[in-house]
Amino acid sequence: MIQIQATFTGYGGQPCSLFSAYDTESRVLVVSAEAPYRAERREGCTVLTNVPDITRDKLFTDADLLPAIAAFQSLKNGVAADGKAPRLVFGDRANRANPGNAIEQDGIETSGPKYRINASVTCAQVAALATCLYALRSDTVESTVRMAEAFRHLAGGGILTI
């Protein structure tokens, strides 16, 4: 389980911290609570932010917006590892952070979908987008680690079944 604190400023609404948890086994991201701005790291959390002065694990920049929207869409439309549950869940204390109503698809080009973001997008909504991107990228890291372990097993004379 990865605990995530996304602390954002500079967009609509108040600066805030959004707290979430990503279960790498079930592949479900639960966005649980929006809280007042908090520069300090909550114990056990990975910190994502767009504020360069905060001690962080990942600095979110404008260049990350399009991949973050794609990650949000992927999680929103995805199915958890059990084949039934949704991959993205917003808790009651985080409903306002759901960026779904702030993003509009503006066609599809050969490079992929094109999106338009509402000018009134809030800090909490951008924090949710950043959280989605981090969750999907952590899936990639988990897969890479499992693959490296399989190769190490093979290199040690092990057998791999397909």
C-alpha positions in Angstrom: 0.0 0.0 0.0 1.4 3.4 -1.0 0.2 6.4 1.0 0.2 9.6 -1.0 0.0 13.3 0.0 -0.5 15.7 -2.9 0.0 19.3 -1.8 -0.9 21.9 -4.4 -1.2 25.7 -4.9 -1.6 28.1 -7.8 -4.9 26.8 -9.2 -8.5 27.7 -8.5 -9.9 27.3 -5.0 -7.7 27.1 -1.9 -4.3 25.5 -1.7 -4.7 22.0 -0.3 -3.3 18.7 0.5 -5.1 15.6 -0.8 -4.5 12.2 0.9 -4.8 9.0 -1.0 -3.8 5.3 -0.9 -2.8 3.1 -3.8 -3.0 -0.7 -3.3 -0.5 -2.2 -5.8 -2.0 -5.7 -5.5 -5.6 -4.8 -6.2 -4.6 -1.9 -8.4 -7.1 0.4 -6.8 -6.5 4.1 -6.0 -8.6 5.5 -3.2 -8.6 9.3 -2.9 -9.8 9.7 0.6 -9.6 13.2 2.0 -9.0 16.8 1.0 -7.4 18.8 3.8 -6.1 22.4 4.3 -2.6 23.1 2.8 0.1 21.2 4.6 3.8 21.7 3.7 5.0 19.1 6.2 5.1 15.4 5.2 2.5 13.2 6.9 4.4 10.2 8.3 4.5 7.3 5.8 3.4 9.4 2.8 4.9 9.9 -0.6 4.7 13.7 -1.3 3.7 15.0 -4.7 3.6 18.8 -5.2 3.9 21.7 -7.6 5.6 23.8 -5.0 9.4 23.7 -5.5 10.2 24.8 -1.9 8.5 21.7 -0.3 10.5 18.6 0.6 9.0 16.1 -1.9 9.3 12.8 -3.7 7.9 14.1 -7.0 7.7 17.7 -8.4 4.6 18.0 -10.6 5.0 20.5 -13.5 2.8 21.7 -16.3 4.5 19.2 -18.6 2.9 16.4 -16.4 -0.7 17.6 -17.0 -1.4 15.6 -20.2 0.1 12.4 -18.9 -1.8 12.9 -15.6 -5.1 13.4 -17.5 -4.4 10.2 -19.4 -3.7 8.4 -16.1 -6.9 9.7 -14.7 -8.9 8.5 -17.7 -7.2 5.1 -17.5 -7.9 4.6 -13.8 -11.5 6.0 -14.1 -12.3 3.6 -16.9 -10.3 0.7 -15.6 -11.2 -2.4 -13.6 -9.3 -3.6 -10.5 -7.3 -6.8 -10.3 -10.4 -8.7 -9.2 -12.1 -7.9 -12.5 -15.1 -6.2 -10.9 -14.2 -3.2 -8.8 -13.3 0.2 -10.2 -9.7 1.3 -10.1 -10.4 4.8 -8.9 -12.6 5.7 -5.9 -13.2 9.1 -4.4 -14.2 9.1 -0.7 -16.9 11.4 0.7 -14.2 13.8 2.0 -12.6 14.1 -1.4 -15.5 14.3 -3.8 -14.7 17.9 -4.8 -11.3 16.7 -5.9 -12.7 14.6 -8.7 -11.3 16.3 -11.9 -13.9 14.7 -14.2 -16.0 17.8 -14.6 -12.9 20.0 -15.2 -11.6 18.0 -18.2 -13.2 17.9 -21.6 -12.1 15.8 -24.5 -11.3 18.1 -27.4 -11.0 15.5 -30.2 -8.5 12.8 -31.1 -5.3 13.3 -33.1 -2.8 10.8 -34.4 -0.8 11.3 -31.3 -3.8 10.5 -29.1 -6.7 12.2 -27.3 -6.6 16.0 -27.0 -8.0 17.5 -23.8 -9.2 20.9 -22.6 -9.0 21.8 -19.0 -11.5 24.2 -17.5 -9.8 27.5 -16.4 -11.4 27.1 -13.0 -9.7 23.8 -12.2 -9.0 23.6 -8.5 -5.8 22.8 -6.6 -7.6 19.6 -5.3 -8.5 18.5 -8.8 -4.9 19.0 -10.1 -3.7 17.2 -7.0 -6.0 14.3 -7.9 -4.5 14.2 -11.4 -1.0 14.1 -10.1 -2.0 11.3 -7.7 -3.4 9.3 -10.6 -0.2 9.7 -12.6 2.0 8.6 -9.7 -0.2 5.6 -9.1 0.0 4.4 -12.7 3.8 5.0 -12.8 4.2 3.0 -9.6 2.4 0.1 -11.4 5.2 0.3 -14.0 7.9 0.2 -11.3 6.2 -2.9 -9.7 6.1 -4.7 -13.0 9.7 -3.9 -13.8 10.8 -5.2 -10.4 8.9 -8.4 -10.9 10.5 -8.8 -14.3 14.0 -8.2 -12.9 13.4 -10.8 -10.2 12.3 -13.3 -12.9 15.5 -12.6 -14.9 17.6 -13.0 -11.8 15.9 -16.3 -11.1 16.7 -17.4 -14.6 20.3 -16.3 -14.5 20.7 -18.3 -11.3 19.7 -21.5 -13.2 16.0 -21.3 -12.4 13.1 -22.4 -14.6 10.5 -20.0 -15.9 7.1 -21.3 -17.0 5.0 -19.4 -19.4 
